[in-house]
Each structure stands twice: as structure tokens, then as C-alpha cells.
């Protein structure tokens, strides 16, 4: 399934689950090479809702080229967002000499990106105008805050970027909330949605069990009976192979 064929209803269905549940669903499906952010960036503007959208990537660095060289690629980037038929998550990588020192995102950029169809920003550097962005309810994940943008300017766009351990390609489907961000494999979207529903139902039953005054560990052992039997069988097979050598 291409991202262009994903319906808004499917994006909304993904947003019904938090990011840890999506991560668990991907794990259950044994999809390799899961891409997700680590603890070096966080939600500096609170997520009032989960965001799910297509990644529009870019890099920023110290002033390059002539004084206004950054303006044209910035406008082309905004045009790409504007043409995108699904919600967009802006993903910025700080490739300056001192990453995290200067603010990459502020109120002005956020307002125009939102007007073009962006629902949130993920960046591995600093941001500013925190009060205005909170008032806008515009979700931003970043490494921290900085008062000045210094010499950092918009540079390249729609290229692969590394964001706190997450490799993002233009057009990747991103799911994010205050836990972090994760890339959802769009070619397995239906499977991920079903697995997420199963994970959520299973956890709900477990948590209900834990709340009962009659709960005992033996009940949890019974719950994991099949998994324990599989683990013991695998251990026995591993032992037999080792003995055979």
C-alpha cells in the first residue's frame, strides 16, 4: 500500500491508539527494523491529541550560500506540504556545527506550516516561542529550548534524516504522542491496526485482572501458559542442538 492510498479514516484509526500500543503491535507482527525516537527529544509543547501523518523532512544549518539563499527551498518545502492530501508531520534535523544550540522552530514557522497542512513538528534540536506554540496547541517534539535562532537556517528538504535514532524518509507514516514517535509501515497498515486492537483488548483484560482483590500470581501464570510452554520447548530444542555439537 502506498501512502497516497491511505484514507483519512485509516489515519484516524491509528490515532485511536497511543504510540506504545502501536509499537507493541509492530513487535507482535515481528516487523523488523522498527524506527522510533529515543529519550533525547520530548514533547516540549504538550500533545493534546496523538498525531499521525506523512513525514516531510528537512535539515537546517548555519547560514549557507547568500544571505537569503534559504528562502527559496523553504517556500518549495511549504508548497510540497500544501499539495499533500493527508496530514503532514514536519521532521527537522539539526546539522549545524553545534547541534541543539540555536532554535530551529518558532512561532512564525509553526504558524505557516500549520496553515499549509502540518499537524506537528519533530526536531532533534531546540525550539522557541514556547508560550505562543502552547496557545496554538501545536505539538512540537524537540531537544529543548533556545531564545535565539542565531545563524541556523532552512537548508535541504525531502531527504532521509536521522532523528534521535529514528531514520525518517520523506513520505514515511509517523505516529507520535508524548511517549515519542514511531514509523508505521504503511504496507502493513491493516495488520498493524488489527494487532493494535488485539493488544489493547488483551491489556484491558489483564489490567482488569490486576485490579481484582482476588488477584494472585497463579492467575497470571495461567494466562501465560501457552507462552511458557513455547519458551520451554524452544529451550529444550536449543539444548538438544547444543548437545548435538
N, C-alpha and C positions, 0 to 999 in steps of 0.2 A: 504494500500500500504506500503510495507517495503521500507526502504531507499535503499536497494540493487537494487530494481526495478526501481528507479528513473533514468530517462535518463538525459544525459548531456544537451539535448535540453530543458528539463524542468528546470534545474538549471539555464541555460542561460535566460530562460523566466522570472524566478523570479528576476534575476539581472537587468532586464529592468526597474524595479520599485524601487524607493527608500524605505528605511525602514519605514518611516511614512505611506506611501501608503500601504505597506504590513500590518502594524499594523491596519490601518483603515479597510482593507479588512477582517482581522480576527475579528474585532469588528462587522462589518456588519453581518458576519456569526454567531455571538453570540457564538463563540467558547470560553468556559470558561478556566480560569486559564492560561491566556496568560503569557508567561515568557519573560521578556525583561530587559535590563540593565538600571540602573539609572544614575544620573549625576556624581557619584563618579569616574567613569572612562571615558576616552575620547580618541579620535584618536590622539596619540602623534606623529605618523607618518601619514601624510595625506593619505586619501583614494583616489587614482586616479580613482578607479572604485569600485563598490559595490562588496562585496564578499559573495558568497553563497556556503556552503559546509557542510560536515559532521563533527560533533564535535568529536575531540579526546581529552579527558580530562586528567588532571594530577594535582598533588599537589606538592608543594615544601616547604621545611622547613630547619631548621638548620641541619648541618652535622649530619647524623644518622648512626648507625652501624659503620663499619670500615671506614678507610679513603676513600676508593674507592667504597663503597657499592652502591653509586648512579649510577655508570656507567652501570651496567647490566640492571636495569629497564629502563634507558634512551635508551639503544640500542633496547630493546624489544619494547618500545614505537615507536621508529623510524621505526622498522620493520612493525608494525601494520599500520602506515601511508603509508608506501611503498606498502603494499598489498591492500590498499583501492582503489577501482576502480573509485571513484569520488573525486573531490577536498576536501581537509581537512582544517578545521579551528581548530587550536590548542587552547585549553582553559585551562589556568593555574590558580589554586587557591593558594594564599599565606597563608599557615597555620603555619608560623613562630611565634615566641613569640612576635615580634614587626612587624606586617604586614605593608608592604609598605616601610620599612627601607632599605632593600637590593635589588639589581637588580635581577629580576627573568629571564629576557630575554635580550640577547645582540646579537652582530653580528654573533658570531660563531654558536650559537644555531639556529638563524634565517636562516643562510645560509644552514645548513644541513637539517633543516626541509623543507625549500623550495625545496631543491634537491630531497626530498622524496615525495613531493606532497602537501605540505602545502601552502595555499594561503594567510594566515594571522594569527595573534595571538590576542587573547583576554585574558588579565590577570588583576587580581584585585590588583596587587602590582606595583612595579617600574620596569623600564627597563633602558637600557643604550645603548651606541654606536649609538646615535640618528642620527649623520651625515651619518654614513655608511648605516643605515636602510633607511634613506631618499634616498640615492643614489641608493639603491637596489629597491626602490619603493615597499617595503614590508610593508603592512599595519599592524599596531600594535595599539590596544587599551589598555591603562594602566592607573594607578592612577597617574603616574608622572615619574620623572627621578631620578636615583641614580648612582653615579660614580662607586661604588664598589658592588660586589656581596656578600661580607662578607662571612658568613658561610652558606648561603642558597644553597640548592642542590635539585636536582630532587629526588622525593620520590615515591609516588604511582601513578598509571596510570589506565585509563579507569574505573573510579568510578564516581558516581554523585558528582557534586561540585556546590557550590553557588557562583555566580559571580555578585556582586553588585545588588542583588535582583533577579537575573535570575538563576533558578535551571536548570542545564545542565546535561543530561545523555549522556554517550557515544553513538554516533550514531545519536544524535539529528540533525535536519537540521537547520542550523543557517544562517540568513540573516543579514548582517552588513554593515554600512557605517558610515559617520561622525556623524550621528544623534545618533548612538548607535547600539545595536544588539538585535535581537528578534528571538525566536524559531518558526519556521513554522511547524505546524502539518503535517507530511508527509502523513498521511492517508486522509487529506483533501486538498492535493496539487492542484488538478484540480479546486476545488471550490475556493481556495484562489487566484489562477491565474485569474479566471473569475471575482471574486469580485474586485480584484486589478485593472483590466482593466475597470470595471464599475466605480469604484471610481475615477480613473484617468480621464475618459471621463467626468464624472459629474463635477469634479473640473475644468476641462478645460472650460466647458461651463459657469460655474459660474464666473471664473476669467475673461473670455471674457466680460461677462455682466458688471462686475465691472469697466472695462476699458472704457466703452462707456460714452461719455459726457452726455448722456441722462439718465444715471442710477439713479434710485430712490429706496428708501427702499421698496416702494409698490411692485416693481418687485420681490424683494426677498421674500416678504410676499406671493406673488402668487406662487413662486417657492416652498415654504414650506407649501402650503395649505393643502396637504394631511397629512403631519406630524402634523400640528397644529390641524387638525380635529381629528386625532387619539389621540393626547395628551388631548384634551378637553373631548373626550369620556371616556378615561381612568380616568380622574379626576372626571368625573361625576359618574362613576361606583364606584370609591373609596369613594366618598361622600355618595353614596347610601348604601354601606356596613357599613360605619361608623354610619349612621343614624339608620340602622337596629339593631345595637347593643345598 
